[in-house]
Amino acid sequence: MSDVTRILNAMERGDAKATNELLPLVYEELRLLAAQKLSHEPPGQTLQATALVHEAYLRLVGDEPQSWDNRGHFFAAAAEAMRRILVDNARRKKSLKHGGDRPAAILTGLETPFETCPDDLLALDEALAKLAVSEPEVADLVKLRYFGGMTVEQIAQMRGVSDRTVFNHLAYARAWLRRAIPKDSGSE
């Protein structure tokens, strides 16, 4: 059992010290993930990697007790928390007060969704929510890959499936999302 899994189990049992032990073990990995995602944001981004990590961590170990099966489950939850923070940030930017009335670029690909404007990120989030209704496992793979920054190999190992299975599901999701997101999603 890894140190992270051991600490997560201790947290689930209510060990108050465990929360303090977890952050130093996962901080650098979360910070690298956040920095990678934010490097794809448009210039002028005000959200910093450190702030994204701290906000995600607070959401993960906040007041309500959480339970994670293992290290992979924790990082999947971290990816989801970061996705929600980035979507919330995109919504904030979209508001008129923050220049949301400016023309936006069209979402052309899904390789790095963070390179797009807030409207595109919101369109992707909405489409992912629809995909999750019919294909929740596939939607989770997309979140792990594109918002969590995990490789196909890491996802396959975490899910206990082959790399090819993950690759095929992601290819399906990419095609599904391209059909679900209107070509003029960024220009209302």
C-alpha positions as CSV (number, residue, x, y, z in Angstrom):
1,M,0.0,0.0,0.0
2,S,1.4,3.4,-1.0
3,D,1.9,6.2,1.6
4,V,-0.9,8.1,-0.1
5,T,-3.3,5.2,0.1
6,R,-2.4,4.6,3.7
7,I,-3.0,8.3,4.6
8,L,-6.3,8.4,2.7
9,N,-7.4,5.3,4.7
10,A,-6.4,7.1,7.9
11,M,-8.3,10.2,6.9
12,E,-11.4,8.0,6.3
13,R,-11.0,6.7,9.8
14,G,-11.0,10.2,11.1
15,D,-7.3,10.7,11.9
16,A,-6.9,14.5,12.0
17,K,-3.1,14.2,11.5
18,A,-3.5,12.4,8.2
19,T,-4.9,15.5,6.4
20,N,-1.7,17.4,7.3
21,E,0.5,14.4,6.1
22,L,-1.3,14.1,2.7
23,L,-0.6,17.6,1.2
24,P,3.2,17.3,1.3
25,L,3.0,13.9,-0.5
26,V,0.7,15.0,-3.3
27,Y,1.4,18.7,-3.5
28,E,4.2,18.6,-6.1
29,E,2.3,16.2,-8.4
30,L,-0.9,18.3,-8.1
31,R,1.1,21.5,-8.8
32,L,2.7,20.1,-11.9
33,L,-0.7,19.0,-13.1
34,A,-2.2,22.4,-12.5
35,A,0.8,24.2,-14.1
36,Q,0.5,22.0,-17.2
37,K,-3.3,22.8,-17.5
38,L,-2.9,26.5,-16.9
39,S,-0.1,26.7,-19.4
40,H,-2.7,26.2,-22.1
41,E,-4.9,29.0,-20.8
42,P,-5.0,32.2,-22.9
43,P,-2.6,35.0,-22.0
44,G,-3.7,37.2,-19.1
45,Q,-4.8,34.3,-16.9
46,T,-5.2,35.4,-13.4
47,L,-5.5,31.9,-11.8
48,Q,-2.1,30.5,-10.8
49,A,-1.2,26.9,-10.4
50,T,-0.6,27.2,-6.7
51,A,-4.1,28.8,-6.2
52,L,-5.6,26.0,-8.3
53,V,-4.0,23.3,-6.3
54,H,-4.9,24.9,-3.0
55,E,-8.6,25.4,-4.1
56,A,-8.8,21.8,-5.4
57,Y,-7.2,20.5,-2.2
58,L,-9.6,22.4,0.0
59,R,-12.5,21.0,-1.9
60,L,-11.1,17.5,-1.5
61,V,-10.4,17.6,2.2
62,G,-12.8,20.2,3.3
63,D,-15.3,20.0,6.1
64,E,-17.3,17.0,4.7
65,P,-15.5,13.7,5.2
66,Q,-14.4,12.1,1.9
67,S,-13.3,8.5,1.2
68,W,-11.0,7.4,-1.6
69,D,-10.3,3.8,-2.5
70,N,-6.7,4.5,-3.5
71,R,-4.2,7.0,-4.9
72,G,-5.8,6.8,-8.4
73,H,-9.3,7.5,-7.0
74,F,-7.9,10.6,-5.1
75,F,-6.2,12.0,-8.2
76,A,-9.4,11.4,-10.2
77,A,-11.2,13.4,-7.6
78,A,-8.5,16.1,-7.8
79,A,-8.9,16.2,-11.6
80,E,-12.7,16.7,-11.2
81,A,-12.1,19.4,-8.6
82,M,-9.7,21.2,-11.0
83,R,-12.2,20.9,-13.8
84,R,-14.9,22.4,-11.8
85,I,-12.7,25.3,-10.7
86,L,-11.6,26.0,-14.3
87,V,-15.3,25.9,-15.4
88,D,-16.3,28.2,-12.6
89,N,-13.5,30.5,-13.6
90,A,-14.6,30.4,-17.3
91,R,-18.2,31.3,-16.2
92,R,-16.9,34.2,-14.2
93,K,-14.9,35.4,-17.2
94,K,-17.8,35.1,-19.4
95,S,-19.9,37.5,-17.4
96,L,-20.3,40.9,-18.9
97,K,-18.5,42.4,-16.0
98,H,-15.4,40.5,-17.0
99,G,-15.6,41.1,-20.8
100,G,-17.9,38.1,-21.6
101,D,-19.4,40.1,-24.5
102,R,-16.2,39.9,-26.5
103,P,-16.1,37.6,-29.6
104,A,-14.8,34.2,-28.9
105,A,-12.8,31.6,-30.9
106,I,-14.5,28.5,-32.2
107,L,-13.6,25.2,-30.5
108,T,-11.8,23.3,-33.2
109,G,-10.3,20.3,-31.3
110,L,-10.4,18.6,-28.0
111,E,-6.7,17.9,-27.5
112,T,-6.2,20.8,-25.1
113,P,-9.6,22.3,-24.2
114,F,-8.0,24.9,-22.0
115,E,-6.6,26.8,-25.0
116,T,-10.1,28.0,-25.8
117,C,-12.1,30.8,-24.5
118,P,-14.5,30.6,-21.6
119,D,-17.5,30.0,-23.9
120,D,-15.8,27.0,-25.4
121,L,-14.9,25.5,-22.0
122,L,-18.5,26.0,-20.9
123,A,-19.7,24.3,-24.1
124,L,-17.3,21.4,-23.5
125,D,-18.5,21.1,-19.9
126,E,-22.2,21.1,-21.0
127,A,-21.5,18.4,-23.6
128,L,-19.5,16.3,-21.0
129,A,-22.5,16.5,-18.7
130,K,-24.7,15.2,-21.5
131,L,-22.2,12.4,-22.3
132,A,-22.1,11.4,-18.6
133,V,-25.9,10.8,-18.7
134,S,-25.6,8.1,-21.4
135,E,-21.9,7.0,-21.0
136,P,-20.7,7.9,-17.5
137,E,-17.6,5.8,-17.7
138,V,-16.5,7.3,-21.0
139,A,-17.1,10.8,-19.6
140,D,-15.0,10.0,-16.6
141,L,-12.1,8.9,-18.9
142,V,-12.4,12.3,-20.7
143,K,-12.1,14.1,-17.4
144,L,-9.1,12.1,-16.3
145,R,-7.4,12.6,-19.6
146,Y,-8.1,16.2,-20.4
147,F,-8.8,17.8,-17.1
148,G,-6.7,15.4,-14.9
149,G,-3.7,15.3,-17.3
150,M,-3.4,11.6,-17.0
151,T,-1.9,9.5,-19.8
152,V,-3.8,6.7,-21.5
153,E,-1.4,4.3,-19.7
154,Q,-2.1,5.8,-16.3
155,I,-5.9,5.7,-16.8
156,A,-5.7,2.1,-18.1
157,Q,-3.7,1.0,-15.0
158,M,-6.0,2.9,-12.7
159,R,-9.2,1.4,-14.3
160,G,-7.7,-2.1,-14.7
161,V,-8.3,-2.1,-18.5
162,S,-6.0,-2.2,-21.5
163,D,-4.5,0.9,-23.0
164,R,-6.3,0.1,-26.3
165,T,-9.7,0.1,-24.4
166,V,-9.0,3.6,-23.0
167,F,-7.8,4.8,-26.4
168,N,-10.9,3.5,-28.1
169,H,-13.2,5.0,-25.5
170,L,-11.4,8.4,-25.8
171,A,-11.7,8.3,-29.6
172,Y,-15.4,7.6,-29.3
173,A,-15.8,10.5,-26.7
174,R,-13.8,12.9,-29.0
175,A,-16.2,12.1,-31.9
176,W,-19.3,12.3,-29.7
177,L,-18.2,15.6,-28.2
178,R,-17.4,17.1,-31.7
179,R,-20.9,16.3,-32.7
180,A,-22.4,17.6,-29.5
181,I,-20.6,20.9,-29.4
182,P,-22.0,23.4,-32.0
183,K,-19.3,24.7,-34.4
184,D,-20.3,28.2,-33.3
185,S,-20.1,27.5,-29.6
186,G,-17.8,30.4,-28.9
187,S,-19.9,33.0,-30.8
188,E,-23.4,33.6,-29.5
